Amino acid sequence: GGVGPAEIAAATVRAVKAKKPQLVVLCGIAGAYDSTLRRGDVVEVITERIAGLPERYVREYEATGPDMGLPLAEGVSVDRSGGGLPQAQTDGSDMAARAHDTEAGSPQTLAAVGRQTEAAQGAERETEARHGTEYEAGESRQESLPRIENMEGAAFFAVCEALGVASCQIRAVSNYVGEPFDEWAVEEAVANLTGILTKIVENNE
């Protein structure tokens, strides 16, 4: 579909127009905000919001396709890696420095970074009280879902909603948000994603 909201929106329209599918599935890699997700984990993203919008424009987009049987996550759509972090941390320097200290990459360190990031974003996330971190699928999910970052999810869900076609989004975690690109585990994420997608297709043939 391409990189970014414009490319994925155009690609989705073209695909739906040409194929007239009952279901459209967006697949790709993503960054994780904390250590509740590991590099290589594959998740189904069930909600998306766009980072950085003024409060009056904030809304949540939702997947409308079937449950893929994968761990669930919330998505934050950004215009660049780290774009969902508080403004002071958008270059990733503070988060990356703390996540790569003498306990570099440890679950405890990454969890602490995640908690601090969540606290800094608390005011922004209150604007989404209509849905919060709970997903309704028959009955409300009470637990807080892990959060991932990508560039296309919100636009993809929005286009599918407008076209009246069911949508699912599957992402493999390649990195923790704020890490430099040369530390991303892209090959591992893509390999795991490919394996999961192969199983899903084979089980539904």
C-alpha positions as CSV (number, residue, x, y, z in Angstrom):
1,G,0.0,0.0,0.0
2,G,2.9,2.4,0.4
3,V,4.2,4.4,3.3
4,G,2.0,7.1,5.0
5,P,-1.7,7.9,5.0
6,A,-2.0,9.4,1.5
7,E,-0.4,6.3,-0.1
8,I,-2.4,3.8,1.9
9,A,-5.7,5.7,1.3
10,A,-5.2,5.7,-2.4
11,A,-4.1,2.1,-2.5
12,T,-7.1,1.0,-0.5
13,V,-9.5,2.8,-2.8
14,R,-7.9,1.3,-5.8
15,A,-8.0,-2.2,-4.3
16,V,-11.6,-2.0,-3.3
17,K,-12.7,-0.6,-6.6
18,A,-10.8,-3.3,-8.6
19,K,-11.5,-6.3,-6.4
20,K,-14.7,-5.5,-4.6
21,P,-13.6,-7.5,-1.6
22,Q,-15.7,-8.4,1.5
23,L,-12.6,-7.8,3.7
24,V,-9.5,-5.8,3.4
25,V,-6.5,-6.6,5.6
26,L,-3.6,-4.1,6.1
27,C,-0.3,-5.7,7.2
28,G,3.0,-4.2,8.1
29,I,5.5,-3.5,10.9
30,A,5.1,-1.2,13.9
31,G,6.8,0.3,16.9
32,A,5.8,-0.6,20.4
33,Y,5.5,2.0,23.2
34,D,6.5,-0.4,26.0
35,S,7.7,-3.8,26.9
36,T,4.3,-5.4,27.1
37,L,5.1,-6.2,23.4
38,R,8.4,-7.8,22.3
39,R,10.2,-7.4,19.0
40,G,8.7,-9.8,16.5
41,D,5.3,-10.1,18.2
42,V,2.4,-10.0,15.8
43,V,-0.9,-8.3,16.9
44,E,-4.2,-7.3,15.5
45,V,-4.8,-3.6,15.8
46,I,-8.4,-2.9,16.7
47,T,-8.5,0.9,17.1
48,E,-6.5,3.8,15.7
49,R,-6.2,7.5,16.5
50,I,-4.2,10.2,14.8
51,A,-1.5,11.7,17.0
52,G,-1.2,15.5,17.4
53,L,-4.7,16.5,16.3
54,P,-6.5,19.4,18.2
55,E,-8.9,18.0,20.7
56,R,-12.0,18.9,18.8
57,Y,-10.9,16.7,15.9
58,V,-9.8,13.6,17.9
59,R,-11.7,10.5,17.1
60,E,-11.1,6.8,17.2
61,Y,-11.3,4.5,14.1
62,E,-12.1,0.9,14.6
63,A,-11.5,-2.4,12.8
64,T,-14.7,-3.9,11.5
65,G,-13.5,-7.3,10.3
66,P,-13.4,-10.7,12.1
67,D,-11.3,-11.6,15.1
68,M,-8.1,-13.0,13.7
69,G,-7.2,-14.8,16.9
70,L,-4.2,-12.7,17.6
71,P,-3.3,-10.5,20.6
72,L,-5.0,-7.2,20.4
73,A,-3.5,-3.7,20.4
74,E,-4.3,-0.1,20.0
75,G,-2.7,1.9,17.2
76,V,-1.5,5.5,17.1
77,S,-1.0,6.9,13.5
78,V,1.9,9.3,13.2
79,D,3.6,11.3,10.5
80,R,7.1,10.1,11.5
81,S,8.6,7.6,13.9
82,G,8.2,8.8,17.5
83,G,5.5,11.3,16.4
84,G,3.2,10.0,19.1
85,L,5.5,10.8,21.9
86,P,5.2,14.1,23.9
87,Q,6.7,17.0,22.1
88,A,9.8,17.1,24.3
89,Q,10.6,13.5,23.3
90,T,9.7,13.4,19.6
91,D,13.4,13.0,18.6
92,G,13.5,9.9,20.7
93,S,16.7,11.0,22.5
94,D,15.4,11.0,26.1
95,M,13.5,7.7,25.7
96,A,16.2,6.0,23.7
97,A,18.9,7.1,26.2
98,R,16.9,5.7,29.2
99,A,16.0,2.5,27.3
100,H,19.7,1.9,26.5
101,D,21.4,2.6,29.8
102,T,23.3,0.0,31.8
103,E,20.2,-2.2,31.7
104,A,19.8,-1.6,28.0
105,G,16.6,-3.0,26.6
106,S,15.6,-4.8,29.8
107,P,11.9,-5.2,30.4
108,Q,12.1,-3.2,33.6
109,T,13.7,-0.3,31.9
110,L,11.4,-0.3,28.9
111,A,8.4,-0.7,31.2
112,A,9.5,2.4,33.2
113,V,9.9,4.4,30.0
114,G,6.5,3.3,28.9
115,R,4.9,4.3,32.1
116,Q,6.5,7.7,32.0
117,T,5.4,8.2,28.4
118,E,1.8,7.1,29.3
119,A,1.8,9.6,32.2
120,A,2.9,12.4,29.9
121,Q,0.2,11.6,27.4
122,G,-2.5,11.3,30.1
123,A,-4.2,14.6,29.3
124,E,-4.3,13.9,25.6
125,R,-5.8,10.4,26.1
126,E,-8.6,11.8,28.3
127,T,-10.1,13.3,25.2
128,E,-10.9,9.8,24.0
129,A,-13.0,8.9,27.0
130,R,-15.7,7.7,24.7
131,H,-13.7,4.6,24.0
132,G,-10.4,4.9,26.1
133,T,-8.3,1.8,26.0
134,E,-11.3,-0.6,26.1
135,Y,-12.6,-2.4,23.1
136,E,-16.2,-3.4,22.7
137,A,-16.9,-6.6,20.9
138,G,-20.1,-8.0,22.4
139,E,-18.9,-7.0,25.8
140,S,-16.3,-4.4,27.0
141,R,-12.7,-5.4,27.4
142,Q,-11.7,-4.1,30.9
143,E,-7.9,-4.5,30.5
144,S,-5.7,-1.9,29.0
145,L,-4.4,-2.9,25.6
146,P,-0.7,-2.4,24.5
147,R,-0.1,0.4,22.1
148,I,1.7,0.5,18.8
149,E,2.8,3.2,16.4
150,N,2.4,3.2,12.6
151,M,1.8,5.7,9.8
152,E,-1.2,4.2,7.9
153,G,-3.7,2.6,10.2
154,A,-6.1,5.5,10.8
155,A,-6.3,6.4,7.2
156,F,-6.9,2.8,6.2
157,F,-9.7,2.3,8.7
158,A,-11.3,5.6,7.7
159,V,-11.3,4.7,4.0
160,C,-12.7,1.3,4.6
161,E,-15.4,2.7,6.8
162,A,-16.3,5.3,4.1
163,L,-16.4,2.6,1.4
164,G,-18.5,0.2,3.6
165,V,-16.0,-2.7,3.5
166,A,-14.8,-4.7,6.5
167,S,-11.2,-4.1,7.6
168,C,-8.5,-5.7,9.7
169,Q,-5.0,-4.6,10.5
170,I,-2.2,-6.9,11.5
171,R,1.2,-5.6,12.6
172,A,4.5,-7.1,13.7
173,V,6.6,-5.2,16.2
174,S,10.0,-4.2,14.8
175,N,11.1,-1.8,17.4
176,Y,10.4,0.2,20.5
177,V,9.3,3.8,19.8
178,G,12.2,6.2,20.0
179,E,14.9,3.7,19.0
180,P,17.2,4.6,16.0
181,F,16.4,2.8,12.8
182,D,19.6,0.7,12.8
183,E,18.3,-1.1,16.0
184,W,15.0,-2.1,14.5
185,A,14.4,-5.8,14.0
186,V,12.7,-5.5,10.6
187,E,13.7,-8.9,9.2
188,E,12.5,-10.7,12.3
189,A,9.2,-8.8,12.3
190,V,8.6,-9.4,8.6
191,A,9.4,-13.1,8.9
192,N,7.0,-13.5,11.9
193,L,4.3,-11.5,10.1
194,T,4.7,-13.7,7.0
195,G,4.4,-16.9,9.1
196,I,1.2,-15.7,10.8
197,L,-0.4,-14.6,7.6
198,T,0.4,-17.9,5.9
199,K,-1.3,-19.7,8.8
200,I,-4.4,-17.4,8.6
201,V,-4.8,-17.9,4.9
202,E,-4.3,-21.7,5.0
203,N,-6.8,-22.0,7.8
204,N,-9.4,-20.1,5.9
205,E,-9.0,-21.6,2.4
